[in-house]
């Protein structure tokens, strides 16, 4: 399929925080969407998420799918190095980092790239599945069988991520890809959404045709304690 994809994005600081350190890219014209959730405190988080988003915001539409994928990797790797440099200048122990989840859709295929615990989901033929695997301490504990999935969100270290753009070491973006199908619906979101609204409920709301703004309002109604960002992408 080569049909157009339509999207809707929404973001909010949440019910507790005054600063929104989430940022997003909504580029249906080039088939590119991204959610970034900044970390580091003292305003560093929004610097990091804004840098990641700015690097992707101006990608030209003439690129092929392969060129687009290569450019995303190249640009985010450059942001990773720049954030590490800024953190080093800010002093010992400083971190200026951001999670990142990117969806690319072009020519009948899609690809997801990510680092951290911002997520991408797919609703296809009534089945709601997570395409990304969190880079987080609690996900590692779940994978090891130490923690049950339903216990993960309430764990005291649920906010500890193990990979991010700007974090120590080299950046590794995980990737998954597949063919697009008619009627596919994708959700990109920061952890503020799925920590406030159960995954099953999110799936039901999307199945019922609700979009990003309604998901955001549901998170706020449930007392979202973190910044909340959601992008819903629908394939014709």
C-alpha positions, 0 to 999 in steps of 0.5 A: 500500500502507498496511501497517505497517513494522517496523524494527530498529536497532543502534549501536556505537562500533566497534573503535577509538573509546571514544565513540559520536557516532552517534545514531538515531531509530526511530519505526515508529509514525509512519513516521520513521527517522533516522541522525545521525553527529556531527562536530567532535571533543572531544565536539562530535559527540555533542552535534550528533547528539543535538540532531538526533535529539532534534528528531525524536524527539517528533514527534506521530503525528497529523501528515499526511505533508505536515505530517511532512515540513514539521516535519522540515525546520523542526526540523532547520533550527532545530537547524542554527542552534543548532549554528552558534550554539554553535560560534561561542560555542566559539571561532574555527574550531570546528565542531559538526555532524552528518550526517543521513539521514531516511526518512519512510514514510506512505500508500504513499509514502516520502521521503528527506532527507539532508545529509552521507554517512550513507546510505539504501539500498533493496532491492527485487525483489532489486536493492540501490540507494543512494537518497542521494548523499554530500555528500563530497569523494570523491563530488565527485571521483567525479562529476568522473571524477577518482576511481573509485568503488572508490577512494573509500573508501580515499582519504586524504580520505574522511572530508571531508564537504561538507554537514552540519547545523551546518556553515557557511552555510545548510542544504540537505537533498537529497530523493528520494521514490517509491511504496512497494512490498510487500516493500521493505526500507530500510537507513539507516546511518552511514559506519562500516558501509559503510566496513567492509563492502563495499556488495555484501556488505551487499546480499547480507546483506539479501537473505539476511534478515539485520537491523541487528544482524548487519550491525553485527557484520559491521562489527565483525568487519572491524575497524570503525574508526568508529562504526557505526549501522544501521537496517533497515526492512521493508515488509509 
